[in-house]
């Protein structure tokens, strides 16, 4: 599974906004991989930020 898919799956499993650190802990991925995946997901508009520094799947 690609890091992007793992990040999105972790976000969908929790119904609350998550920070990059929380996603890193949930997936076990390196923080840089999490940030790259989040950047791609932001461009695809698959995630949004309801509060500062936290992200949630649409």
N, CA, C and O atoms as CSV, one atom per row, in Angstrom:
chain,resi,resn,atom,element,x,y,z
A,1,UNK,N,N,0.850,-1.174,0.000
A,1,UNK,CA,C,0.000,0.000,0.000
A,1,UNK,C,C,0.903,1.247,0.000
A,1,UNK,O,O,1.892,1.305,0.731
A,2,UNK,N,N,0.559,2.211,-0.807
A,2,UNK,CA,C,1.325,3.452,-0.891
A,2,UNK,C,C,1.124,4.292,0.372
A,2,UNK,O,O,0.094,4.182,1.037
A,3,UNK,N,N,2.117,5.137,0.700
A,3,UNK,CA,C,1.963,6.006,1.875
A,3,UNK,C,C,0.710,6.879,1.804
A,3,UNK,O,O,0.052,7.112,2.818
A,4,UNK,N,N,0.383,7.360,0.604
A,4,UNK,CA,C,-0.804,8.211,0.436
A,4,UNK,C,C,-2.062,7.460,0.859
A,4,UNK,O,O,-2.926,8.014,1.539
A,5,UNK,N,N,-2.156,6.199,0.454
A,5,UNK,CA,C,-3.325,5.383,0.801
A,5,UNK,C,C,-3.368,5.094,2.300
A,5,UNK,O,O,-4.439,5.092,2.907
A,6,UNK,N,N,-2.193,4.848,2.894
A,6,UNK,CA,C,-2.129,4.577,4.329
A,6,UNK,C,C,-2.569,5.796,5.138
A,6,UNK,O,O,-3.299,5.670,6.122
A,7,UNK,N,N,-2.115,6.979,4.710
A,7,UNK,CA,C,-2.481,8.213,5.407
A,7,UNK,C,C,-3.983,8.442,5.315
A,7,UNK,O,O,-4.627,8.755,6.317
A,8,UNK,N,N,-4.543,8.290,4.122
A,8,UNK,CA,C,-5.979,8.503,3.939
A,8,UNK,C,C,-6.793,7.489,4.747
A,8,UNK,O,O,-7.820,7.840,5.327
A,9,UNK,N,N,-6.339,6.242,4.785
A,9,UNK,CA,C,-7.032,5.202,5.553
A,9,UNK,C,C,-7.011,5.535,7.051
A,9,UNK,O,O,-8.015,5.364,7.743
A,10,UNK,N,N,-5.868,6.008,7.542
A,10,UNK,CA,C,-5.755,6.377,8.958
A,10,UNK,C,C,-6.679,7.541,9.286
A,10,UNK,O,O,-7.298,7.568,10.350
A,11,UNK,N,N,-6.772,8.507,8.365
A,11,UNK,CA,C,-7.648,9.665,8.591
A,11,UNK,C,C,-9.113,9.259,8.580
A,11,UNK,O,O,-9.908,9.768,9.371
A,12,UNK,N,N,-9.469,8.349,7.691
A,12,UNK,CA,C,-10.867,7.912,7.611
A,12,UNK,C,C,-11.255,7.055,8.810
A,12,UNK,O,O,-12.418,7.042,9.213
A,13,UNK,N,N,-10.282,6.334,9.388
A,13,UNK,CA,C,-10.588,5.473,10.527
A,13,UNK,C,C,-10.923,6.289,11.777
A,13,UNK,O,O,-11.658,5.826,12.650
A,14,UNK,N,N,-10.379,7.501,11.856
A,14,UNK,CA,C,-10.711,8.405,12.967
A,14,UNK,C,C,-11.603,9.496,12.419
A,14,UNK,O,O,-11.352,10.012,11.330
A,15,UNK,N,N,-12.611,9.846,13.134
A,15,UNK,CA,C,-13.566,10.858,12.667
A,15,UNK,C,C,-13.206,12.253,13.164
A,15,UNK,O,O,-14.011,13.179,13.061
A,16,UNK,N,N,-12.000,12.405,13.703
A,16,UNK,CA,C,-11.563,13.703,14.218
A,16,UNK,C,C,-10.363,14.195,13.417
A,16,UNK,O,O,-9.627,13.380,12.862
A,17,UNK,N,N,-10.147,15.506,13.344
A,17,UNK,CA,C,-8.973,16.040,12.655
A,17,UNK,C,C,-7.684,15.553,13.322
A,17,UNK,O,O,-7.607,15.460,14.547
A,18,UNK,N,N,-6.675,15.243,12.506
A,18,UNK,CA,C,-5.413,14.702,13.010
A,18,UNK,C,C,-4.239,15.558,12.552
A,18,UNK,O,O,-4.265,16.135,11.465
A,19,UNK,N,N,-3.213,15.633,13.391
A,19,UNK,CA,C,-1.980,16.326,13.019
A,19,UNK,C,C,-1.058,15.324,12.320
A,19,UNK,O,O,-1.316,14.121,12.335
A,20,UNK,N,N,0.007,15.823,11.715
A,20,UNK,CA,C,0.963,14.949,11.031
A,20,UNK,C,C,1.588,13.958,12.012
A,20,UNK,O,O,1.828,12.804,11.658
A,21,UNK,N,N,1.851,14.399,13.233
A,21,UNK,CA,C,2.424,13.519,14.250
A,21,UNK,C,C,1.488,12.384,14.636
A,21,UNK,O,O,1.930,11.254,14.843
A,22,UNK,N,N,0.208,12.679,14.734
A,22,UNK,CA,C,-0.781,11.645,15.064
A,22,UNK,C,C,-0.900,10.636,13.920
A,22,UNK,O,O,-1.045,9.437,14.156
A,23,UNK,N,N,-0.840,11.126,12.692
A,23,UNK,CA,C,-0.913,10.234,11.529
A,23,UNK,C,C,0.336,9.366,11.473
A,23,UNK,O,O,0.263,8.179,11.156
A,24,UNK,N,N,1.482,9.966,11.785
A,24,UNK,CA,C,2.742,9.222,11.813
A,24,UNK,C,C,2.662,8.073,12.820
A,24,UNK,O,O,3.084,6.955,12.523
A,25,UNK,N,N,2.127,8.346,13.998
A,25,UNK,CA,C,1.993,7.321,15.033
A,25,UNK,C,C,1.005,6.234,14.621
A,25,UNK,O,O,1.223,5.056,14.906
A,26,UNK,N,N,-0.076,6.620,13.954
A,26,UNK,CA,C,-1.108,5.657,13.559
A,26,UNK,C,C,-0.653,4.751,12.416
A,26,UNK,O,O,-1.040,3.584,12.355
A,27,UNK,N,N,0.171,5.288,11.507
A,27,UNK,CA,C,0.583,4.512,10.334
A,27,UNK,C,C,1.943,3.858,10.492
A,27,UNK,O,O,2.217,2.843,9.852
A,28,UNK,N,N,2.803,4.425,11.339
A,28,UNK,CA,C,4.158,3.909,11.487
A,28,UNK,C,C,5.094,4.384,10.386
A,28,UNK,O,O,6.223,3.906,10.281
A,29,UNK,N,N,4.634,5.318,9.567
A,29,UNK,CA,C,5.455,5.865,8.491
A,29,UNK,C,C,6.345,6.984,9.018
A,29,UNK,O,O,6.070,7.572,10.064
A,30,UNK,N,N,7.425,7.273,8.275
A,30,UNK,CA,C,8.299,8.391,8.593
A,30,UNK,C,C,7.535,9.701,8.394
A,30,UNK,O,O,6.671,9.787,7.522
A,31,UNK,N,N,7.846,10.717,9.195
A,31,UNK,CA,C,7.113,11.984,9.129
A,31,UNK,C,C,7.230,12.636,7.752
A,31,UNK,O,O,6.275,13.256,7.285
A,32,UNK,N,N,8.387,12.505,7.094
A,32,UNK,CA,C,8.553,13.101,5.760
A,32,UNK,C,C,7.633,12.431,4.746
A,32,UNK,O,O,7.078,13.104,3.878
A,33,UNK,N,N,7.465,11.115,4.845
A,33,UNK,CA,C,6.544,10.403,3.952
A,33,UNK,C,C,5.108,10.839,4.207
A,33,UNK,O,O,4.325,11.002,3.271
A,34,UNK,N,N,4.769,11.027,5.467
A,34,UNK,CA,C,3.418,11.479,5.827
A,34,UNK,C,C,3.163,12.863,5.240
A,34,UNK,O,O,2.098,13.112,4.675
A,35,UNK,N,N,4.133,13.763,5.371
A,35,UNK,CA,C,3.967,15.126,4.853
A,35,UNK,C,C,3.850,15.142,3.332
A,35,UNK,O,O,3.055,15.903,2.782
A,36,UNK,N,N,4.643,14.300,2.639
A,36,UNK,CA,C,4.542,14.210,1.175
A,36,UNK,C,C,3.165,13.697,0.766
A,36,UNK,O,O,2.544,14.228,-0.154
A,37,UNK,N,N,2.695,12.660,1.457
A,37,UNK,CA,C,1.382,12.089,1.148
A,37,UNK,C,C,0.281,13.111,1.401
A,37,UNK,O,O,-0.664,13.213,0.618
A,38,UNK,N,N,0.396,13.866,2.486
A,38,UNK,CA,C,-0.611,14.882,2.797
A,38,UNK,C,C,-0.615,15.984,1.743
A,38,UNK,O,O,-1.675,16.502,1.392
A,39,UNK,N,N,0.553,16.343,1.242
A,39,UNK,CA,C,0.634,17.370,0.196
A,39,UNK,C,C,-0.111,16.911,-1.055
A,39,UNK,O,O,-0.846,17.688,-1.665
A,40,UNK,N,N,0.080,15.650,-1.433
A,40,UNK,CA,C,-0.611,15.093,-2.605
A,40,UNK,C,C,-2.116,15.052,-2.362
A,40,UNK,O,O,-2.899,15.418,-3.239
A,41,UNK,N,N,-2.521,14.609,-1.175
A,41,UNK,CA,C,-3.943,14.525,-0.843
A,41,UNK,C,C,-4.597,15.905,-0.817
A,41,UNK,O,O,-5.764,16.045,-1.182
A,42,UNK,N,N,-3.849,16.930,-0.384
A,42,UNK,CA,C,-4.377,18.305,-0.398
A,42,UNK,C,C,-4.632,18.749,-1.832
A,42,UNK,O,O,-5.661,19.359,-2.124
A,43,UNK,N,N,-3.682,18.440,-2.739
A,43,UNK,CA,C,-3.829,18.821,-4.143
A,43,UNK,C,C,-5.011,18.108,-4.787
A,43,UNK,O,O,-5.700,18.677,-5.634
A,44,UNK,N,N,-5.241,16.868,-4.385
A,44,UNK,CA,C,-6.363,16.086,-4.917
A,44,UNK,C,C,-7.679,16.449,-4.224
A,44,UNK,O,O,-8.740,15.949,-4.598
A,45,UNK,N,N,-7.605,17.315,-3.222
A,45,UNK,CA,C,-8.758,17.738,-2.429
A,45,UNK,C,C,-9.451,16.564,-1.733
A,45,UNK,O,O,-10.674,16.541,-1.597
A,46,UNK,N,N,-8.647,15.591,-1.296
A,46,UNK,CA,C,-9.177,14.444,-0.569
A,46,UNK,C,C,-9.217,14.714,0.935
A,46,UNK,O,O,-9.918,14.028,1.679
A,47,UNK,N,N,-8.449,15.730,1.376
A,47,UNK,CA,C,-8.442,16.106,2.786
A,47,UNK,C,C,-8.631,17.617,2.898
A,47,UNK,O,O,-8.390,18.359,1.946
A,48,UNK,N,N,-9.068,18.059,4.079
A,48,UNK,CA,C,-9.232,19.491,4.330
A,48,UNK,C,C,-8.827,19.786,5.771
A,48,UNK,O,O,-8.695,18.877,6.591
A,49,UNK,N,N,-8.635,21.059,6.062
A,49,UNK,CA,C,-8.201,21.483,7.384
A,49,UNK,C,C,-9.319,22.251,8.088
A,49,UNK,O,O,-9.518,23.434,7.809
A,50,UNK,N,N,-10.055,21.600,9.001
A,50,UNK,CA,C,-11.115,22.295,9.730
A,50,UNK,C,C,-10.561,23.230,10.812
A,50,UNK,O,O,-11.200,24.222,11.164
A,51,UNK,N,N,-9.375,22.912,11.335
A,51,UNK,CA,C,-8.694,23.750,12.323
A,51,UNK,C,C,-7.211,23.811,11.972
A,51,UNK,O,O,-6.697,22.963,11.243
A,52,UNK,N,N,-6.546,24.808,12.493
A,52,UNK,CA,C,-5.143,25.021,12.169
A,52,UNK,C,C,-4.281,23.807,12.540
A,52,UNK,O,O,-4.379,23.275,13.645
A,53,UNK,N,N,-3.442,23.385,11.600
A,53,UNK,CA,C,-2.465,22.300,11.777
A,53,UNK,C,C,-3.099,20.916,11.964
A,53,UNK,O,O,-2.408,19.982,12.371
A,54,UNK,N,N,-4.355,20.771,11.684
A,54,UNK,CA,C,-5.031,19.469,11.770
A,54,UNK,C,C,-5.731,19.217,10.447
A,54,UNK,O,O,-6.227,20.147,9.811
A,55,UNK,N,N,-5.769,17.965,10.036
A,55,UNK,CA,C,-6.362,17.598,8.752
A,55,UNK,C,C,-7.353,16.463,8.937
A,55,UNK,O,O,-7.240,15.653,9.857
A,56,UNK,N,N,-8.329,16.426,8.036
A,56,UNK,CA,C,-9.376,15.409,8.104
A,56,UNK,C,C,-9.755,14.998,6.691
A,56,UNK,O,O,-9.738,15.821,5.775
A,57,UNK,N,N,-10.097,13.723,6.512
A,57,UNK,CA,C,-10.549,13.226,5.209
A,57,UNK,C,C,-11.938,13.764,4.913
A,57,UNK,O,O,-12.759,13.934,5.814
A,58,UNK,N,N,-12.188,14.028,3.634
A,58,UNK,CA,C,-13.514,14.522,3.230
A,58,UNK,C,C,-14.494,13.384,3.181
A,58,UNK,O,O,-15.665,13.591,2.862
